[in-house]
Amino acid sequence: MPFYEFHCPDCVADFELLMRSDDTPVCPTCGSTAVNRLISRVSPPGKSKSIMASARAQAKREGHLSNF
């Protein structure tokens, strides 16, 4: 199930919900069902390849096999 972002015009709250696309969203602040679905922003990759490579090398030295 994906995360969806919503905006509630009643209480002016922005929130995310993990839900199916056919479920009815409910505002967690005021309980309103008249919410607007927002277009999700794409997040850029957080780490460069060299940072990830050095983290994997450190994990290998420390024996953390789950980081490979």
Backbone bond lengths (Angstrom), bond angles and torsions (degrees), N, CA, C in turn:
res aa  C-N    CA-C-N  psi(-1)  N-CA   C-N-CA  omega(-1)  CA-C   N-CA-C  phi
1 M - - - 1.445 - - 1.530 108.99 -
2 P 1.305 116.41 132.89 1.468 120.03 -178.67 1.528 112.34 -87.46
3 F 1.331 114.09 162.77 1.462 121.26 171.59 1.522 108.75 -84.05
4 Y 1.313 116.48 138.91 1.452 122.17 173.73 1.521 108.26 -123.00
5 E 1.328 116.49 144.16 1.461 121.87 177.54 1.518 109.08 -101.90
6 F 1.338 115.78 139.66 1.456 121.55 -178.23 1.516 110.57 -134.03
7 H 1.338 114.75 159.27 1.465 122.48 173.78 1.520 107.22 -128.61
8 C 1.324 116.31 130.07 1.458 121.35 178.15 1.528 108.37 -99.30
9 P 1.343 118.57 115.81 1.465 120.02 179.30 1.529 113.28 -72.70
10 D 1.338 117.84 -19.01 1.469 120.48 -179.66 1.530 112.14 -71.49
11 C 1.336 116.38 -47.62 1.469 119.42 -178.05 1.523 112.62 -113.17
12 V 1.327 118.55 4.98 1.475 125.94 177.55 1.533 111.05 57.26
13 A 1.327 116.23 44.23 1.461 121.14 178.95 1.523 109.47 -106.41
14 D 1.330 116.32 140.95 1.457 122.85 171.43 1.523 107.31 -108.05
15 F 1.336 116.63 134.83 1.458 119.84 -177.32 1.511 110.17 -153.61
16 E 1.331 115.78 163.65 1.456 123.42 177.38 1.517 108.79 -115.52
17 L 1.329 115.92 144.72 1.456 121.06 176.16 1.512 109.62 -132.95
18 L 1.311 115.85 140.26 1.454 122.06 172.88 1.520 106.11 -94.11
19 M 1.340 116.15 108.10 1.455 119.20 -172.95 1.514 111.58 -156.07
20 R 1.315 115.19 165.50 1.460 120.86 173.71 1.518 108.70 -75.90
21 S 1.315 116.51 157.40 1.463 119.47 -176.99 1.523 112.63 -69.96
22 D 1.329 119.17 -21.48 1.457 121.05 -179.41 1.528 113.69 -95.02
23 D 1.348 118.56 -1.58 1.464 121.82 176.30 1.525 110.62 -76.16
24 T 1.320 116.61 153.53 1.460 121.57 177.18 1.523 108.98 -89.97
25 P 1.337 118.44 120.88 1.465 120.26 -180.00 1.528 111.66 -74.39
26 V 1.327 115.39 144.64 1.463 122.24 178.40 1.525 107.44 -127.52
27 C 1.327 116.24 132.19 1.461 121.14 179.50 1.529 109.12 -66.45
28 P 1.343 118.28 126.93 1.462 120.22 179.97 1.535 112.96 -72.86
29 T 1.323 117.86 -16.16 1.465 120.94 -178.74 1.519 112.10 -85.34
30 C 1.354 116.05 -50.93 1.469 118.99 -174.50 1.522 113.69 -115.48
31 G 1.336 118.49 -10.00 1.454 121.29 178.84 1.513 114.87 83.54
32 S 1.304 118.58 8.46 1.456 122.65 -179.05 1.524 110.79 -73.81
33 T 1.332 116.15 144.73 1.467 120.66 175.19 1.524 111.54 -101.64
34 A 1.329 117.64 -0.48 1.470 122.17 178.78 1.520 109.27 -90.81
35 V 1.329 116.62 68.38 1.461 121.66 -177.93 1.522 109.28 -110.18
36 N 1.305 116.51 155.62 1.457 123.38 179.04 1.526 109.30 -106.74
37 R 1.328 116.11 131.92 1.458 120.19 177.13 1.515 108.78 -80.32
38 L 1.330 116.27 131.82 1.459 122.32 -179.05 1.522 110.33 -95.93
39 I 1.296 115.70 159.13 1.462 121.34 172.92 1.521 107.29 -81.56
40 S 1.310 116.06 123.74 1.464 120.59 -177.25 1.520 110.73 -71.31
41 R 1.309 115.56 141.63 1.457 120.88 176.55 1.513 109.55 -84.67
42 V 1.297 116.21 141.13 1.455 121.70 178.22 1.514 107.95 -82.93
43 S 1.319 116.31 130.32 1.458 119.27 178.41 1.526 109.50 -94.47
44 P 1.317 117.11 135.39 1.461 119.89 178.97 1.521 110.09 -71.97
45 P 1.321 117.00 158.88 1.469 119.28 177.06 1.519 109.95 -57.65
46 G 1.310 115.95 134.90 1.456 120.64 -174.37 1.515 115.04 -82.78
47 K 1.299 117.72 -21.48 1.466 119.42 -175.27 1.519 110.10 -129.77
48 S 1.290 114.60 144.80 1.461 118.58 175.26 1.524 109.09 -83.06
49 K 1.306 115.91 165.53 1.459 120.28 -177.55 1.521 111.95 -64.39
50 S 1.323 117.53 -33.47 1.474 118.87 -179.15 1.533 111.21 -71.14
51 I 1.320 117.44 -36.08 1.464 120.03 177.42 1.520 109.86 -66.85
52 M 1.339 116.61 -41.84 1.460 119.79 178.72 1.524 111.12 -65.31
53 A 1.315 117.44 -38.26 1.467 120.74 179.30 1.523 111.15 -65.82
54 S 1.324 117.26 -41.10 1.466 119.03 179.32 1.531 110.87 -69.83
55 A 1.332 117.83 -33.78 1.468 120.28 177.07 1.518 110.75 -67.54
56 R 1.339 116.56 -38.56 1.464 119.41 177.18 1.529 111.52 -67.32
57 A 1.326 116.88 -38.04 1.470 120.43 178.19 1.523 110.01 -64.92
58 Q 1.319 117.87 -41.57 1.463 121.01 177.48 1.525 110.67 -65.11
59 A 1.321 117.33 -40.14 1.460 120.64 178.13 1.529 110.96 -63.98
60 K 1.329 116.27 -37.45 1.457 120.48 178.23 1.527 110.50 -65.07
61 R 1.336 116.66 -41.97 1.459 120.10 178.35 1.532 111.44 -63.73
62 E 1.338 116.33 -36.15 1.470 120.64 -177.86 1.516 112.70 -86.65
63 G 1.334 117.76 -7.28 1.450 120.92 176.91 1.513 115.84 86.40
64 H 1.327 117.44 16.17 1.469 120.89 177.75 1.522 108.75 -86.65
65 L 1.296 117.45 93.88 1.459 121.21 -174.68 1.526 112.74 -75.11
66 S 1.331 118.56 -16.06 1.450 119.76 -177.46 1.521 112.24 -75.11
67 N 1.332 119.66 -11.39 1.461 122.55 -178.18 1.515 113.25 -91.54
68 F 1.312 117.74 8.74 1.463 119.79 -179.87 1.480 107.63 -87.31
